[in-house]
Structure formats: C-alpha cells, structure tokens
Amino acid sequence: MHVIFRTLLVLLRARRRPTMTPWESSVVTLRALPTDVDIACHINNGQYFSLFDLGRFDLMARSGLWAQMRKRGWSPVVQSEQITFRRSVTFMTRFQIHTRMIGFDEKCFYFEQRAVVDGEIYVRAHIAGRLLSSAGPVPNAEILGAIRDLGHEVPEDLTVSDELQAWRRDSALPSARKPAPNTW
C-alpha cells in the first residue's frame, strides 16, 4: 500500500509514453524518497521489491498486457523472487528501474529487474510470476496467445536459464492445496 500513489502515477504516465513490446526493456526513473529508506539512509532491502513492481506495471501497461489482463480477469502474482545487492541507493538519489521479461518455464514467466544509478547496476533481481484467473493459474500458452492477440511477435526461444529454473524449483514452497507444516 505504501507505493500505491506511485503505482497509479506510473500507470497514468504509461498512457503518454511510447508503446513497447513485452520483450523490450522498460525504464522508470525515480528518486529515493524518505518512505523508501531505512535508518542507514539507503533504500531498505525489502523496499526494492515494491519499487520493482513499478517497473513491471510500466512494462505491462505500455505493452498493452495490463489492459488485456484486466479484460480477461487475470491478476499477476509473484511466485518467487531473488535479489542481489552491489551498492546502496541512498536518500534522494535519482535512479532508474530497468525491467525486461526474459522468458518462461513450465509454470512461470520471468523478469529481470535492475536498479541503475548513472549507468551502473546497483541492484539486480529476478522475479518469477504467474497470472491467476477465477479458475486458477493461467497456462503460459494462454498468456502467449494474449501477447499475440496484441500484435506482438513472440520470440522462438523463451526458455530461461537452467540456473533460474533450478532456483525457482528449489526455493518453491508446496502448492497451496498441499500441507506446509511449520516444523523446525
């Protein structure tokens, strides 16, 4: 909820920005605000995931996927995410969020996202996501069909690296339909 106004602003601005395909890189420029930083005056590690949401919304809105998803009653959810830090983005620093969709595995689609300051990567994340409908998870074939319906070509090879597939698979919790007891 703490980035809801930024999310709405990104969605509104996306209407005025050039359209793009889902395979291009979206760039959103931000500033590290007081609500983003912690006591050390740099963006809090958990805040990056909320800020990276903004990049994914920009990409989805500008490619037409956001409208297509809403029309079909689909909701995006994050299945798994990982992040690596190189440098800290400090209070009031201007930075960019670079976002691109990098591919699919049997269950998820993947984004790579970066926080960039003056052309340097400070933070990188990989996000595995899914789309949900009232009937459950939306198959990747339907997602790719929706992308084609928008007039976007789909690259032939959308397979993500074995390393990313193993990360998602190895870090996954049991399905929500299976027990996941907390036993330490």
C-alpha positions in Angstrom: 0.0 0.0 0.0 2.9 2.3 0.6 3.7 2.7 -3.1 0.0 2.9 -4.3 0.3 6.5 -5.3 3.5 5.9 -7.3 1.8 2.8 -8.9 -1.1 4.9 -10.0 1.2 7.6 -11.3 3.2 5.0 -13.3 0.0 3.6 -14.8 -1.1 7.1 -15.7 2.2 8.1 -17.2 2.4 4.9 -19.2 -0.5 6.1 -21.3 1.6 9.0 -22.5 4.8 7.1 -23.0 5.7 5.2 -26.2 4.2 1.7 -26.6 6.5 -1.2 -26.4 6.6 -5.0 -26.8 6.8 -7.2 -23.7 10.3 -8.1 -24.8 11.8 -4.6 -24.7 13.3 -3.0 -21.7 11.2 -0.6 -19.7 12.9 2.2 -17.8 11.3 4.1 -15.0 13.2 7.0 -13.3 12.6 7.5 -9.6 14.2 9.2 -6.6 14.9 7.5 -3.2 12.3 9.2 -1.0 12.1 9.3 2.8 9.5 6.5 2.6 12.0 4.2 0.7 15.0 4.5 3.1 15.8 3.0 6.4 17.8 4.2 9.4 21.0 3.9 7.3 19.6 6.4 4.8 19.6 3.9 1.9 16.7 2.1 0.2 15.6 -0.7 2.5 16.3 -4.1 1.1 12.6 -5.1 1.3 11.5 -1.8 -0.4 13.3 -2.7 -3.7 10.7 -5.4 -4.4 7.9 -2.8 -4.0 9.7 -0.4 -6.3 10.4 -3.1 -8.8 6.6 -3.6 -9.0 6.5 -0.2 -10.6 8.8 -1.3 -13.4 6.7 -4.4 -14.1 3.5 -2.2 -14.2 5.1 0.2 -16.6 6.1 -2.7 -18.9 2.7 -4.4 -18.8 0.8 -1.1 -19.3 3.0 0.1 -22.2 2.9 -3.2 -24.0 -0.9 -3.5 -23.6 -0.7 -6.5 -21.3 -2.2 -4.7 -18.3 -5.4 -3.9 -20.2 -5.5 -7.4 -21.7 -5.1 -9.0 -18.3 -7.9 -6.8 -16.8 -10.2 -7.6 -19.7 -9.6 -11.3 -19.2 -9.9 -11.1 -15.4 -6.3 -12.1 -14.8 -4.3 -11.0 -11.8 -0.5 -11.0 -11.6 1.2 -12.6 -8.6 4.8 -13.2 -7.7 5.7 -16.8 -7.2 9.3 -16.3 -6.3 11.9 -13.6 -6.2 15.6 -13.2 -5.6 17.8 -10.1 -5.3 21.5 -9.3 -5.2 22.9 -6.0 -3.9 26.1 -4.4 -5.3 25.8 -0.8 -4.0 23.3 1.2 -1.9 20.9 3.7 -3.4 21.0 6.5 -0.9 18.4 9.1 0.2 17.3 11.4 -2.6 19.4 9.7 -5.3 17.9 9.6 -8.7 17.9 6.0 -10.1 16.2 4.0 -12.8 14.4 0.7 -12.7 15.1 -1.3 -15.8 12.7 -4.2 -16.4 12.5 -6.8 -19.1 10.7 -10.1 -19.5 13.3 -12.8 -20.0 11.3 -15.9 -20.6 9.2 -18.8 -19.3 9.5 -22.2 -17.8 6.7 -24.8 -17.4 4.9 -22.7 -14.7 6.1 -19.1 -14.6 7.2 -16.2 -16.6 10.4 -14.3 -15.5 11.5 -10.8 -15.3 15.0 -9.4 -14.7 15.0 -6.0 -13.0 17.8 -3.7 -12.1 18.2 -0.5 -10.0 20.7 1.6 -12.0 22.4 4.8 -10.9 24.4 6.8 -13.5 24.6 3.8 -15.8 25.8 1.4 -13.1 23.9 -1.6 -11.8 23.4 -1.2 -8.1 20.8 -4.0 -7.5 19.6 -6.9 -9.6 16.5 -9.1 -9.1 14.8 -12.0 -10.8 11.1 -12.4 -10.4 9.1 -15.5 -11.3 5.4 -14.7 -11.7 2.1 -16.2 -12.7 -1.2 -14.9 -13.8 -4.3 -16.1 -11.9 -7.9 -16.3 -13.1 -11.0 -17.3 -11.2 -10.4 -20.8 -12.5 -6.8 -20.9 -11.2 -3.4 -20.3 -12.7 -3.4 -19.2 -16.4 -1.4 -21.5 -18.6 1.6 -20.0 -20.3 0.1 -20.9 -23.7 -2.8 -18.6 -22.9 -0.5 -15.8 -21.8 1.5 -16.1 -25.1 -1.8 -16.1 -27.0 -2.8 -12.9 -25.3 0.5 -11.4 -26.3 0.0 -12.4 -29.9 -3.6 -11.0 -29.8 -2.0 -7.7 -29.0 0.0 -7.9 -32.3 3.3 -8.7 -30.6 5.6 -11.3 -32.1 6.7 -14.0 -29.6 10.4 -14.9 -29.8 11.1 -18.6 -30.7 13.2 -19.3 -27.7 11.8 -18.0 -24.4 13.4 -20.6 -22.2 15.1 -19.2 -19.1 18.5 -20.5 -18.0 18.7 -23.8 -16.1 20.1 -21.8 -13.2 16.9 -19.7 -12.9 14.7 -22.7 -13.3 16.5 -24.6 -10.6 16.4 -21.6 -8.3 12.6 -21.3 -8.6 12.1 -25.0 -8.3 14.4 -25.4 -5.4 13.0 -22.5 -3.4 9.3 -23.2 -4.1 7.0 -24.0 -1.2 4.4 -26.7 -1.5 1.3 -25.9 -3.5 -1.5 -24.1 -1.6 -3.5 -27.3 -1.9 -0.9 -29.3 0.0 0.1 -29.1 3.6 3.1 -27.0 4.6 3.6 -27.6 8.3 5.9 -25.3 10.3 8.2 -27.8 11.9 11.6 -26.6 12.9 
